[in-house]
Amino acid sequence: MAKVGGAQARQAGEAAWLHKEYHAEILICSAIAARLCLNGAKRNEVIRAFIEAKKNNTSFTDEIMTSAGIRQERLYEAIAWELGVGFEERIVSSDILLREDDIPQNLRSIRHVLIAHGGGRTLLYIAPTIDDLVVLKRSLSQTPALAERLRVCPPAMLAQMMRLRQERELVKIAQEMTPPHFSAATVLNGWQGFVLAETVCFLLGFLMFRPLETAVVLHVGLTLVFFCCVTMRLLASSVARAPRLPNAGSVLPRDMPIYTILVPLYQEAEIIPQLLRALSGLQWPASKLDIKLVCEADDAGTIAAIEGYVLPSCFELIRVPAAGPRTKPKALNYALQFARGEFIVVYDAEDRPHPDQLLEAWNTFRVGNGKLACLQAPLLISNFHSDWLTRMFAFEYAALFRGLLPWMARMNLVIPLGGTSNHLRRECLEAVGGWDCHNVTEDADLGFRLARFGYSVGVISRGTWEDAPRCYTDWKKQRTRWLKGWMQTSLVHLRNPWRTCRELGPGRFAMSVLYMLGLILSALVYPLMMVTIVLIVTTALTGPASFWSFYLLCVDAVNIVLAYLSYYVLGLKTLSRDERRAGRYFCWIPVYWLLMSFAAWRAVWQLFQAPHLWEKTPHHPSGAFALPRSSQPPKLSQIRTGNLGHFSAGWKHPA
């Protein structure tokens, strides 16, 4: 009985302490709110922030910076006034001290940085959260002299100083996040180089002494690989269907987690207004969004374009230090270290995601198990009507993202992710080593690595609009990079094929090898098959054809026809009505595949000459979504759950 009584007394004591702490927190928030109103904040917006905080299970300070549009500087100025300490909007000194001895023990958990000023004076700059304020008030009442050494500053300024203090370490972590045996930093390891050299020598030798037999064996082998790709498309097309949206599901705002959005940017000043408009349309509480606009530190144009807007606190500009390799995955790894979200999604500068995409992804994660590490949203092409190249690009994307990938997810196969709209469970992403900063298709590599670690990848229905490259030169560079990256990914995961087979299982391993190598080899040998058909037909017309010539002609003809048909049927079944009406597709497939073959051979050359060269795809504002350069993004008060009128009218699902 004594033990029971003691436990009840402890529980009662804890409840009383929590009530006291909560009461103190309410008093502090009320004082800050009153100060903000005195400084010009609208009373109804401040009241709304309290209501939103209760609804979203967030803090008053989080909501006041997003819902009411109060800038960080004004809020933290009010916090400094309430604490009775100085406020500095900018930290002018860069002499950052690493020692923690001068910081009181009970303040070390607060976001802080210790700065040395002239005359041997050190100041502790802090950006307290609402939970820190009660501790701070108590500490200052017990030690009034502490106020002279404290300075409150905005969290963005403090974060910038903390990154400056640890810049080298942060860059090194970004560069080395992926384990070496999973990295494409080395193109070929020792045994791969040996096998490749020996294979080339043997083939040349056999072609010299047994040319006909060698050509036939090679032809049959490559034909089988080509046919495997055809079979996969036929299987996928058997269950493919036109796009339609299921219910995104519903969830209480208070149950929603913090969602981090990473947007890597480089030389994208022109498209910033469109990007901000698109991100502002996402149906998610702004106080639970963590949007990182990730720029290279020396990309002055893009940084200036972003800083030209007064953005809510959920947006943060991340400057990536100039250090090699200067690639998208390295920038993502760098920004990942500052992400606050439990879930992460990657968007490109030109992306216009469906407003409900985060909601559908979160609900899919909720009903899935902890091994569901990633969800791929479909990518939709908005300028498919422009010309034959953009139409074929849209056709290809429809076949891939609405046909092939959903089938692969249903069959639990390895899914090479698309480069954007990947929704990731953060703990899984960090467990596999983030993005490989040396792989030019870090997305495809990540899909393989997740599978090897035992995680699964799924798909969702709400997509992201993009624009296809509008000229052949841009398309060629983009496709070369993709094919080179798939070659890198194949080489990385075949460094130890027995280990990869053991981790994936024999069936998944065989299918993944057939898919990746089939994709690459099909693009490489396609023109050779066409040339073979032409030569055999020409020979047959000018003289008697041999058995082998007739055999190869039949095999190649059947393969080519089936390849065209399987590709066409898969794409056609997944096109929307608008896309089907855009024009003819089938007649352009041979030309489009020839262009892909040229890009594939260009990728082979680059793989050995410039393996880590990143040929960036230029982005331009989309005609349907672009804003005038002088226009501003939506008002801050519009960035709130359910208030999507300013954006959703411009977002149209394929119909």
For each residue, the residues with C-beta under 8 A, 3 or more apart:
1: 4 5
2: 5 6
3: 6 7
4: 1 7 8
5: 1 2 8 9
6: 2 3 9 10
7: 3 4 10 11
8: 4 5 11 12
9: 5 6 12 13
10: 6 7 13 14
11: 7 8 14 15
12: 8 9 15 16
13: 9 10 16 17
14: 10 11 17 18
15: 11 12 18 19
16: 12 13 19 20
17: 13 14 20 21
18: 14 15 21 22
19: 15 16 22 23
20: 16 17 23 24
21: 17 18 24 25 134
22: 18 19 25 26
23: 19 20 26 27
24: 20 21 27 28 134 137
25: 21 22 28 29 130 131 133 134
26: 22 23 29 30
27: 23 24 30 31
28: 24 25 31 32 82 130 133 134 137
29: 25 26 32 33 50 60 61 130
30: 26 27 33 34
31: 27 28 34 35 82
32: 28 29 35 36 60 61 75 78 79 82
33: 29 30 36 37 46 49 50 60 64
34: 30 31 37 38
35: 31 32 38 39 78 81 82
36: 32 33 39 40 41 46 64 70 74 75 78
37: 33 34 40 41 42 43 46
38: 34 35
39: 35 36 74 77 78
40: 36 37
41: 36 37 45 46 64 68 70 74
42: 37 45 46 68
43: 37 46 47
44: 47 48
45: 41 42 48 49 67 68 69 637
46: 33 36 37 41 42 43 49 50 64 68
47: 43 44 50 51
48: 44 45 51 52 63 67 68
49: 33 45 46 52 53 60 63 64 67 68
50: 29 33 46 47 53 54 60 63
51: 47 48 54 55
52: 48 49 55 56 58 63 67 285 287 640
53: 49 50 56 57 58 59 60 62 63 287
54: 50 51 57
55: 51 52 253 254
56: 52 53 63 253 254 256 285 287 288 641
57: 53 54 253 254 255
58: 52 53 62 63 285 287 288
59: 53 62 63 129 130 131
60: 29 32 33 49 50 53 63 64 130
61: 29 32 64 65 75 79 129 130
62: 53 58 59 65 66 130 287 313
63: 48 49 50 52 53 56 58 59 60 66 67 68 287
64: 33 36 41 46 49 60 61 67 68 70 75
65: 61 62 68 70 71 72 75 287 312 313
66: 62 63 69 286 287 312 313 314 636 639 640
67: 45 48 49 52 63 64 286 287 636 637 640
68: 41 42 45 46 48 49 63 64 65 636 637
69: 45 66 312 635 636 637
70: 36 41 64 65 74 75
71: 65 74 75 310
72: 65 75 76 154 155 156 313
73: 76 77 89 154
74: 36 39 41 70 71 77 78
75: 32 36 61 64 65 70 71 72 78 79
76: 72 73 79 80 87 127 152 153 154 155
77: 39 73 74 80 81 87 89 152
78: 32 35 36 39 74 75 81 82
79: 32 61 75 76 82 83 128 133 152
80: 76 77 83 85 86 87 151 152
81: 35 77 78 84 87
82: 28 31 32 35 78 79 133
83: 79 80 128 133 136 137 140 147 150 152
84: 81 140 147
85: 80 140 147 150 151 152
86: 80 150 151 152
87: 76 77 80 81 151 152 153
88: 91 125 151 152 153
89: 73 77 153 154 157
90: 153 157
91: 88 113 115 125 153 157 158 161
92:
93: 115 116 117
94: 161 164
95: 115 116 117
96: 113 114 115 116 161 164 165
97: 102 114 115 116 122
98: 114 165
99: 102 114
100: 103 108 114
101:
102: 97 99 114 122 124
103: 100 107 108 112 114 124
104: 107 108 139 143 146
105: 108
106: 109 135 139
107: 103 104 110 112 124 126 135 136 139
108: 100 103 104 105 112
109: 106 132
110: 107 126 127 128 129 132 135 136
111: 126 127 128 129 155 158 159 162
112: 103 107 108 124 125 126 127 158
113: 91 96 124 125 158 161 162 165
114: 96 97 98 99 100 102 103 122 123 124 125
115: 91 93 95 96 97 122 123 124 125 161
116: 93 95 96 97 120 121 122
117: 93 95 121 122 123
118: 121
119:
120: 116
121: 116 117 118
122: 97 102 114 115 116 117 149
123: 114 115 117 149 150 151
124: 102 103 107 112 113 114 115 149 150 151
125: 88 91 112 113 114 115 151 152 153 158 161
126: 107 110 111 112 132 136 150 151 152 153 158
127: 76 110 111 112 152 153 154 155 157 158 159
128: 79 83 110 111 132 133 136 152
129: 59 61 110 111 132 133
130: 25 28 29 59 60 61 62 133
131: 25 59 134 135
132: 109 110 126 128 129 135 136
133: 25 28 79 82 83 128 129 130 136 137
134: 21 24 25 28 131 137 138
135: 106 107 110 131 132 138 139
136: 83 107 110 126 128 132 133 139 140
137: 24 28 83 133 134 140 141
138: 134 135 141 142
139: 104 106 107 135 136 142 143 146
140: 83 84 85 136 137 143 144 146 147 150
141: 137 138 144
142: 138 139
143: 104 139 140 146
144: 140 141 147
145: 148 149
146: 104 139 140 143 149 150
147: 83 84 85 140 144 150
148: 145
149: 122 123 124 145 146
150: 83 85 86 123 124 126 140 146 147
151: 80 85 86 87 88 123 124 125 126
152: 76 77 79 80 83 85 86 87 88 125 126 127 128
153: 76 87 88 89 90 91 125 126 127 157 158
154: 72 73 76 89 127 157 158
155: 72 76 111 127 158 159 313
156: 72 159 160 313 316
157: 89 90 91 127 153 154 160 161
158: 91 111 112 113 125 126 127 153 154 155 161 162
159: 111 127 155 156 162 163 316 338
160: 156 157 163 164
161: 91 94 96 113 115 125 157 158 164 165
162: 111 113 158 159 165 166
163: 159 160 166 167 170 338
164: 94 96 160 161 167
165: 96 98 113 161 162
166: 162 163 169 170
167: 163 164 170 171 321
168: 171 172
169: 166 172 173
170: 163 166 167 173 174 321 334 337
171: 167 168 174 175 321 323 334
172: 168 169 175 176
173: 169 170 176 177 333 337
174: 170 171 177 320 330 331 333 334 336 337 437
175: 171 172 323 325 330 333 437
176: 172 173
177: 173 174 333 336 433 434 435 437
178: 182 183 433 434 435 436 437 438
179: 182 183 433
180: 183 185
181: 495 496
182: 178 179 433 436 445 449 492
183: 178 179 180 186 436 438 439 492
184: 187 436 438 439 440 445 488 489 491 492 611 612
185: 180 438
186: 183 189
187: 184 488 491 607 608 611
188: 192 193 196 491
189: 186 192 193 495
190: 193 194
191: 194 195
192: 188 189 195 196 491 494 495
193: 188 189 190 196 197
194: 190 191 197 198
195: 191 192 198 199
196: 188 192 193 199 200
197: 193 194 200 201
198: 194 195 201 202
199: 195 196 202 203
200: 196 197 203 204
201: 197 198 204 205
202: 198 199 205 206
203: 199 200 206 207 214 218
204: 200 201 207 208
205: 201 202 208 209
206: 202 203 209 210 211 213 214
207: 203 204 210 211 214 215
208: 204 205 211
209: 205 206
210: 206 207 213 214
211: 206 207 208 214 215
212: 215 216 548
213: 206 210 216 217
214: 203 206 207 210 211 217 218
215: 207 211 212 218 219
216: 212 213 219 220 548 552
217: 213 214 220 221
218: 203 214 215 221 222
219: 215 216 222 223 532 552 555
220: 216 217 223 224 555
221: 217 218 224 225
222: 218 219 225 226 521 525 528 529
223: 219 220 226 227 529 555 556 559
224: 220 221 227 228
225: 221 222 228 229 514 517 518 521 522
226: 222 223 229 230 518 521 522 525 529 559 563
227: 223 224 230 231 559 562
228: 224 225 231 232 514 518
229: 225 226 232 233 514 515 518 519 522 563
230: 226 227 233 234 559 562 563 566
231: 227 228 234 235
232: 228 229 235 236 404 514 515 518
233: 229 230 236 237 399 404 566 567 569 570
234: 230 231 237 238 562 566 569 570
235: 231 232 238 239 407
236: 232 233 239 240 403 404 406 407 408 570
237: 233 234 240 403 566 569 570 573
238: 234 235
239: 235 236 406 407 410
240: 236 237 402 403 406 407 570 573 574
241: 244 573 574
242: 573 574 575 576 577
243: 378 402 461 463 574 576 653 654
244: 241 461
245: 248 461 462 653
246: 461
247:
248: 245 356 359 360 363 462
249: 359 360 363
250:
251: 255 256 359 362 363 366
252: 255 256
253: 55 56 57 256 285 288 641
254: 55 56 57
255: 57 251 252
256: 56 251 252 253 259 284 285 288 362
257: 288 341 342 343 362
258: 288 289 290 340 341 342
259: 256 284 288 289 290 341 342 343 344 345 358 362
260: 290 291 292 339 340 341 343 344 345 426
261: 279 282 289 290 291 292 344 345 346 347
262: 292 294 332 335 336 339 344 345 346 347
263: 275 279 291 292 293 294 346 347 348 349 351
264: 294 328 331 332 335 346 348 349
265: 268 272 293 294 295 299 302 349
266: 295 296 299 302 328 331 616
267: 299 301 302 616 618
268: 265 271 272 275 302 305 349 619
269: 272 301 302 304 305
270: 305 619 620 621
271: 268 274 275 349 350 619 620 621
272: 265 268 269 275 276 302 305 306 309 349
273: 276 277 621 626 627 628 629 631 633
274: 271 277 278 350 352 621 622 625 626 627
275: 263 268 271 272 278 279 349 350 351
276: 272 273 279 280 309 311 633 634
277: 273 274 280 281 625 627 633 634 646 647
278: 274 275 281 351 352 353 625 647
279: 261 263 275 276 282 291 347
280: 276 277 633 634 638 639 646 647
281: 277 278 355 644 646 647 648 651
282: 261 279 289 353 355 357 358
283: 355 356 358 359 641 642 644
284: 256 259 288 289 358 359 641
285: 52 56 58 253 256 288 289 640 641
286: 66 67 289 312 314 639 640 641
287: 52 53 56 58 62 63 65 66 67 314
288: 56 58 253 256 257 258 259 284 285
289: 258 259 261 282 284 285 286 314
290: 258 259 260 261 314 316 339 340 341
291: 260 261 263 279 314 315 316
292: 260 261 262 263 316 318 335 338 339
293: 263 265 306 315 316 317 318
294: 262 263 264 265 318 320 331 332 334 335
295: 265 266 299 302 303 306 317 318 319 320
296: 266 299 319 320 322 326 331
297: 319 320 321 322
298: 322
299: 265 266 267 295 296 302 303
300: 303 304
301: 267 269 304 305
302: 265 266 267 268 269 272 295 299 305 306
303: 295 299 300 306 307 317 319
304: 269 300 301 307 308
305: 268 269 270 272 301 302 308
306: 272 293 295 302 303 309 311 317
307: 303 304 317
308: 304 305
309: 272 276 306 632 633
310: 71
311: 276 306 315 633
312: 65 66 69 286 315 636 639
313: 62 65 66 72 155 156
314: 66 286 287 289 290 291 639
315: 291 293 311 312
316: 156 159 290 291 292 293 338
317: 293 295 303 306 307
318: 292 293 294 295 334 335 338
319: 295 296 297 303
320: 174 294 295 296 297 330 331 334 335
321: 167 170 171 297 334
322: 296 297 298 326
323: 171 175 326
324:
325: 175 330 437 438 612 614
326: 296 322 323 330 614
327: 330 331 437 438 440 442 612 614
328: 264 266 331 332 419 435 442 614
329: 332 333 434 435 436 437 438 439 442
330: 174 175 320 325 326 327 333 334 435 437
331: 174 264 266 294 296 320 327 328 334 335
332: 262 264 294 328 329 335 336 346 434 435 442
333: 173 174 175 177 329 330 336 337 434 435 437
334: 170 171 174 294 318 320 321 330 331 337
335: 262 264 292 294 318 320 331 332 338 339
336: 174 177 262 332 333 339 344 429 430 434
337: 170 173 174 333 334
338: 159 163 292 316 318 335
339: 260 262 290 292 335 336 344 426
340: 258 260 290
341: 257 258 259 260 290 344 426
342: 257 258 259 425 426 427
343: 257 259 260 361 362 365 423 424 425 426
344: 259 260 261 262 336 339 341 423 424 426 429
345: 259 260 261 262 357 358 361 421 422 423 424
346: 261 262 263 264 332 419 420 421 422 424
347: 261 262 263 279 351 353 420 421 464
348: 263 264 351 419 420 466 619
349: 263 264 265 268 271 272 275 619
350: 271 274 275 466 467 619 620 622
351: 263 275 278 347 348 420 421 464 465 466
352: 274 278 382 464 465 466 622 625 650 651
353: 278 282 347 357 358 377 421 462 463 464 465
354: 357 377 462 463 464 651 653
355: 281 282 283 644 647 648 651
356: 248 283 359 360 462
357: 282 345 353 354 360 361 377 421 460 462 463 464
358: 259 282 283 284 345 353 361 362 423
359: 248 249 251 283 284 356 362 363
360: 248 249 356 357 363 364 460 461 462
361: 343 345 357 358 364 365 375 377 423 460
362: 251 256 257 259 343 358 359 365 366
363: 248 249 251 359 360 366 367
364: 360 361 367 368 372 375 458 460
365: 343 361 362 368 372 375 423 425
366: 251 362 363
367: 363 364
368: 364 365 371 372 456 458
369: 372
370: 425
371: 368 454 455 456
372: 364 365 368 369 375 425 455 456 457 458
373: 424 425 428 429 432 450 455 456 457
374: 417 422 423 424 425 428 429 446 447 450 455 457 458
375: 361 364 365 372 422 423 457 458 459 460
376: 401 405 409 415 417 418 421 422 423 457 458 459 460
377: 353 354 357 361 421 422 423 459 460 462 463 464
378: 243 397 401 402 405 421 459 460 461 463 464
379: 397 401 418 420 421 463 464 466
380: 394 397 401 463 464 465 466 654
381: 384 390 393 394 397 465 466 467 468
382: 352 465 466 467 622 624 625
383: 386 390 467 468 470 622 623
384: 381 390 391 393 394 395 468 579 582
385: 390 391 582 583
386: 383 389 390 391 468 470
387: 390 391 470
388: 391 392 583 588
389: 386 392 393 468 469 470 472 475 592
390: 381 383 384 385 386 387 393 394 467 468 469 470
391: 384 385 386 387 388 394 395 582 583 585 588
392: 388 389 395 396 585 588 589 592
393: 381 384 389 390 396 397 468 469 475
394: 380 381 384 390 391 397 398 468 579 582
395: 384 391 392 398 399 571 575 579 585
396: 392 393 399 400 571 592
397: 378 379 380 381 393 394 400 401 468
398: 394 395 401 402 403 571 574 575 576 579
399: 233 395 396 402 403 404 567 570 571 574
400: 396 397 403 404 405 418
401: 376 378 379 380 397 398 404 405 418 459 463
402: 240 243 378 398 399 405 406 574
403: 236 237 240 398 399 400 406 407 570 571 573 574
404: 232 233 236 399 400 401 407 408 570
405: 376 378 400 401 402 408 409 415 418 459
406: 236 239 240 402 403 409 410 459
407: 235 236 239 240 403 404 410 411
408: 236 404 405 411 413 414 415
409: 376 405 406 412 413 415 457 458 459
410: 239 406 407
411: 407 408
412: 409 456 508
413: 408 409 508 511 512 515
414: 408 447 448 451 504 508 511 512 515
415: 376 405 408 409 447 451 457
416: 441 443 444 447 448 486 489 515 516
417: 374 376 422 443 444 446 447 457
418: 376 379 400 401 405 421 422 443
419: 328 346 348 441 442 443
420: 346 347 348 351 379 443 464 466
421: 345 346 347 351 353 357 376 377 378 379 418 463 464
422: 345 346 374 375 376 377 417 418 443 446
423: 343 344 345 358 361 365 374 375 376 377 460
424: 343 344 345 346 373 374 428 429
425: 342 343 365 370 372 373 374 428 429
426: 260 339 341 342 343 344 429 430
427: 342 430 431
428: 373 374 424 425 431 432 450 453 455
429: 336 344 373 374 424 425 426 432 434 446
430: 336 426 427 433 434
431: 427 428 453
432: 373 428 429 446 449 450 452 453 455
433: 177 178 179 182 430 436 449
434: 177 178 329 332 333 336 429 430
435: 177 178 328 329 330 332 333 439 442 445 446
436: 178 182 183 184 329 433 439 442 445 446 492
437: 174 175 177 178 325 327 329 330 333 442
438: 178 183 184 185 325 327 329 488 612
439: 183 184 329 435 436 442 444 445 485 488 489 492
440: 184 327 481 484 485 488 612 613 614
441: 416 419 444 445 481 482 484 485 486 488 489
442: 327 328 329 332 419 435 436 437 439 445 446 485
443: 416 417 418 419 420 422 446 447
444: 416 417 439 441 447 448 485 486 489
445: 182 184 435 436 439 441 442 448 449 485 488 489 492 493
446: 374 417 422 429 432 435 436 442 443 449 450
447: 374 414 415 416 417 443 444 450 451 457
448: 414 416 444 445 451 452 489 492 493 512
449: 182 432 433 445 446 452 453
450: 373 374 428 432 446 447 453 455 456 457
451: 414 415 447 448 454 455 456 457 503 504 508 512
452: 432 448 449 493 500 503 504
453: 428 431 432 449 450 503
454: 371 451 503
455: 371 372 373 374 428 432 450 451
456: 368 371 372 373 412 450 451
457: 372 373 374 375 376 409 415 417 447 450 451
458: 364 368 372 374 375 376 409
459: 375 376 377 378 401 405 406 409
460: 357 360 361 364 375 376 377 378 423
461: 243 244 245 246 360 378
462: 245 248 353 354 356 357 360 377 653
463: 243 353 354 357 377 378 379 380 401 421 653 654
464: 347 351 352 353 354 357 377 378 379 380 420 421
465: 351 352 353 380 381 382 622 625 651
466: 348 350 351 352 379 380 381 382 420
467: 350 381 382 383 390 470 619 620 622
468: 381 383 384 386 389 390 393 394 397 475
469: 389 390 393 474 475 478 617
470: 383 386 387 389 390 467 474 620
471: 474 475
472: 389 475 476 595
473: 476 477
474: 469 470 471 477 478 617 618
475: 389 393 468 469 471 472 478 479 595
476: 472 473 479 480 595 598 599 602
477: 473 474 480 481 615 616 617
478: 469 474 475 481 482 615 617
479: 475 476 482 483 595 596 599
480: 476 477 483 484 599 602 603 606 615
481: 440 441 477 478 484 485 603 614 615
482: 441 478 479 485 486 603
483: 479 480 486 487 520 523 596 599 600 603
484: 440 441 480 481 487 488 603 606 607 611
485: 439 440 441 442 444 445 481 482 488 489
486: 416 441 444 482 483 489 490 516 519 520
487: 483 484 490 491 520 603 604 607
488: 184 187 438 439 440 441 445 484 485 491 492 607 611
489: 184 416 439 441 444 445 448 485 486 492 493 516
490: 486 487 493 494 513 516 517 520
491: 184 187 188 192 487 488 494 495
492: 182 183 184 436 439 445 448 488 489 495
493: 445 448 452 489 490 500 512
494: 192 490 491 497 500 513
495: 181 189 192 491 492
496: 181 499 500
497: 494 500 501 509
498: 501 502
499: 496 502 503
500: 452 493 494 496 497 503 504 509
501: 497 498 504 505 506 509
502: 498 499
503: 451 452 453 454 499 500
504: 414 451 452 500 501 508 509 512
505: 501 508 509
506: 501 509 510
507: 510 511
508: 412 413 414 451 504 505 511 512
509: 497 500 501 504 505 506 512 513
510: 506 507 513 514
511: 413 414 507 508 514 515
512: 413 414 448 451 493 504 508 509 515 516
513: 490 494 509 510 516 517
514: 225 228 229 232 510 511 517 518
515: 229 232 413 414 416 511 512 518 519
516: 416 486 489 490 512 513 519 520
517: 225 490 513 514 520 521
518: 225 226 228 229 232 514 515 521 522
519: 229 486 515 516 522 523
520: 483 486 487 490 516 517 523 524 600
521: 222 225 226 517 518 524 525
522: 225 226 229 518 519 525 526 563
523: 483 519 520 526 593 596 597 599 600
524: 520 521 528 597 600 601 604
525: 222 226 521 522 528 529
526: 522 523 529 530 593 594 596 597
527: 530 531 594 597
528: 222 524 525 531 532
529: 222 223 226 525 526 532 533 556 559 560
530: 526 527 533 534 560 590 594
531: 527 528 534 535
532: 219 528 529 535 536 552 556
533: 529 530 536 537 553 556 557 560
534: 530 531 537 538
535: 531 532 538 539
536: 532 533 539 540 545 549 550 552 553 556
537: 533 534 540 541 553
538: 534 535 541 542
539: 535 536 542 543 545 549
540: 536 537 543 544 545 549 550 553
541: 537 538
542: 538 539
543: 539 540
544: 540
545: 536 539 540 549 550 553
546: 549 550
547: 550 551
548: 212 216 551 552
549: 536 539 540 545 546 552 553
550: 536 540 545 546 547 553 554
551: 547 548 554 555
552: 216 219 532 536 548 549 555 556
553: 533 536 537 540 545 549 550 556 557
554: 550 551 557 558
555: 219 220 223 551 552 558 559
556: 223 529 532 533 536 552 553 559 560
557: 533 553 554 560 561
558: 554 555 561 562
559: 223 226 227 230 529 555 556 562 563
560: 529 530 533 556 557 563 564
561: 557 558 564 565
562: 227 230 234 558 559 565 566
563: 226 229 230 522 559 560 566 567
564: 560 561 567 568 586 589 590
565: 561 562 568 569
566: 230 233 234 237 562 563 569 570
567: 233 399 563 564 570 571 589
568: 564 565 571 572 585 586 589
569: 233 234 237 565 566 572 573
570: 233 234 236 237 240 399 403 404 566 567 573 574
571: 395 396 398 399 403 567 568 574 575 585
572: 568 569 575 580 585
573: 237 240 241 242 403 569 570
574: 240 241 242 243 398 399 402 403 570 571
575: 242 395 398 571 572 579 580 654
576: 242 243 398 579 580 654 655
577: 242 580 581 655
578: 581 582 654 655
579: 384 394 395 398 575 576 582 654
580: 572 575 576 577
581: 577 578
582: 384 385 391 394 578 579
583: 385 388 391
584: 587 588
585: 391 392 395 568 571 572 588 589
586: 564 568 589
587: 584 590
588: 388 391 392 584 585 591 592
589: 392 564 567 568 585 586 592 593
590: 530 564 587 593 594
591: 588 594 595
592: 389 392 396 588 589 595 596
593: 523 526 589 590 596 597
594: 526 527 530 590 591 597 598
595: 472 475 476 479 591 592 598 599
596: 479 483 523 526 592 593 599 600
597: 523 524 526 527 593 594 600 601
598: 476 594 595 601 602
599: 476 479 480 483 523 595 596 602 603
600: 483 520 523 524 596 597 603 604
601: 524 597 598 604 605
602: 476 480 598 599 605 606
603: 480 481 482 483 484 487 599 600 606 607
604: 487 524 600 601 607 608
605: 601 602 608 609
606: 480 484 602 603 609 610 611 613
607: 187 484 487 488 603 604 611
608: 187 604 605 611
609: 605 606
610: 606 613
611: 184 187 484 488 606 607 608
612: 184 325 327 438 440
613: 440 606 610
614: 325 326 327 328 440 481
615: 477 478 480 481
616: 266 267 477
617: 469 474 477 478
618: 267 474
619: 268 270 271 348 349 350 467
620: 270 271 350 467 470
621: 270 271 273 274 625 626 627
622: 274 350 352 382 383 465 467 625 626
623: 383 626
624: 382 650
625: 274 277 278 352 382 465 621 622 650
626: 273 274 621 622 623
627: 273 274 277 621 631 633
628: 273 631
629: 273
630:
631: 273 627 628
632: 309
633: 273 276 277 280 309 311 627
634: 276 277 280 638 639 646 647
635: 69 638
636: 66 67 68 69 312 639
637: 45 67 68 69 640
638: 280 634 635 643 646
639: 66 280 286 312 314 634 636 643
640: 52 66 67 285 286 637 643
641: 56 253 283 284 285 286
642: 283
643: 638 639 640 646
644: 281 283 355 647 648
645: 648 649
646: 277 280 281 634 638 643 649
647: 277 278 280 281 355 634 644 650 651
648: 281 355 644 645 651
649: 645 646
650: 352 624 625 647
651: 281 352 354 355 465 647 648
652: 655
653: 243 245 354 462 463
654: 243 380 463 575 576 578 579
655: 576 577 578 652
